[in-house]
Amino acid sequence: MSEKSIETKVAEAESAALELATLPDEKRRAGLEAVADLIDERHEEILAANEKDVAEGERMLEEGEYTQALVDRLKLSESKLEDISEMVRSVAAQEDPLEKTLEARRLDENLELYKVAVPIGVVGTVFESRPDALVQIAALGLKSGNAVILKGGSEAAHSNRVLFEIIEEATADLPTGWAQQIEAREDVDAMLEMDDAIDLLMPRGSSAFVSYIQDNTSIPVLGHTEGICHVFVDREADLEMAEDIAFDAKVQYPAVCNAVETLLVHEDVAADFLPGIVERYEEAGVELRGDELTREVVDVDAATEEDWDTEYGDLELSIAVVDSLSAAMDHITTHGSKHTESIVTEDDDRAATFMRGLDSASVYHNASTRFADGYRYGLGAEVGISTGKIHARGPVGLEGLTTYKYHLEGDGHLVATYAGEDAKPYRHEEFDGEWTSGTLSDE
């Protein structure tokens, strides 16, 4: 990897971002296809690098420094690499998010205002553990015309280096420096101070990690601090469906932020529902904790107040029995992280109350929380999941990496015409129009 300073890398990214903003979609798409092709060609090299990271991770696990969930997130495989390539191609195939006319308004005859989608600019990303995050972020950055600064965790250093080298090689004919990799912690601290050059920061990691980023920069930060997701089994639930959903939400892949951490069960169905799901969880190796009402029905460990506020990221789950829909919603509001919640019920009115009344980025009816994902949402991929409300929310795909600017097309119009005693009135007419540019000039 280049030994350039962080200042040089960010300056190159700034310059590249301006070029990317005018690069036709077919060139950005071709670059992504080249990345996918090269990943396919170099599985052996990538997996060899990943083995080094996993071996070190397992050593750290034995020493108590890493969790099993972190080591699981580190691992790549042939099928995982195929999924990564498919993700890149899916991003490439998405509709171009740039130069789209979001609004068109006629201020007067031949004076037309267009609100047009454009890239954000330079996006700094700091992420932990998963090597595929580097490729996801780079792919979405390129498709949306953004330069990216990529800082992965040291636990995935070997994997990240190889993947970044592949991205650089595959996109060598694109603006130089559009993707930059940094590794040193001091470079992160320096990056956090570059509010004049970096337009957005997107951290992915633990709550403490994201909070550190938010507390130490004036650059806008788009990220989530925790994934404390809930499934509520309502009194009107189809209990067979509820069991399948609750099991999938925890066991299908427990190490990710959209896995359920707390299962809420209405007291009217607790006696019928809990024994079956608990047996199924225990057979899958899930460590269970329950409140007092839960433990009256099934034999599980006692839950503490801390459990309701914990993102386990592993085969662990807390269970609470509630006496009403409103009690379930109150629990989620108090302990949730505004990530993803699901209600299982055959009563559409109760589902609507749940979905409208919760302030989470994603709220589901009769579906596993594991669907909270950019690829599954049809976004191609995601740079992360935002639990905030400003700019982007939920899985952040291409649209979340764009902003807008106004283009005004006139014909010698003057503000003086619309001021004073004889002022001409504005029309302010919305119309169905698209802003189109001519051929870009080099002069």
Buried (B, 14 or more C-beta within 10 A) or exposed (E): EEEBEBEEBBBBBBBBBBBBBEBEBEBBBBBBBBBBBBBEEBBEEBBEBBBEBBEBBBEBBEEEEBBBBBBBBBBBEEEBBEBBBEBBBBBBEBEBBBBBBEEBBBBBEEBBBBBBBBBBBBBBBBBBBBBBBBBBBBBBBBBBBBBBBBBBBEBBBBBBBBBBBBBBEBBEEBBEBBBBBBBEEEBBEBBBEBEEBBBBBBBBBBBEBBBBBBEEBEBBBBBBBBBBBBBBBBBBBBBEBBBBBBBBBBBEEBBBBBBBBBBBBBBBBBEEBBEBBBEBBBEEEBBBBBBEBBBEBBEBEEBEEEBBBBBBBBBBBBBBBBEEBEBBBEBBBEBBBBBBBBBBBEBEEBBEBBBEBBEBBBBBBBBBBBBBBBBEBEBBBBBBBBBBEEBBBBBBBBEBBBEBEEBEEEEEBEEEEBEEEEEEEEEEEEEEBEBEEEEEEEE
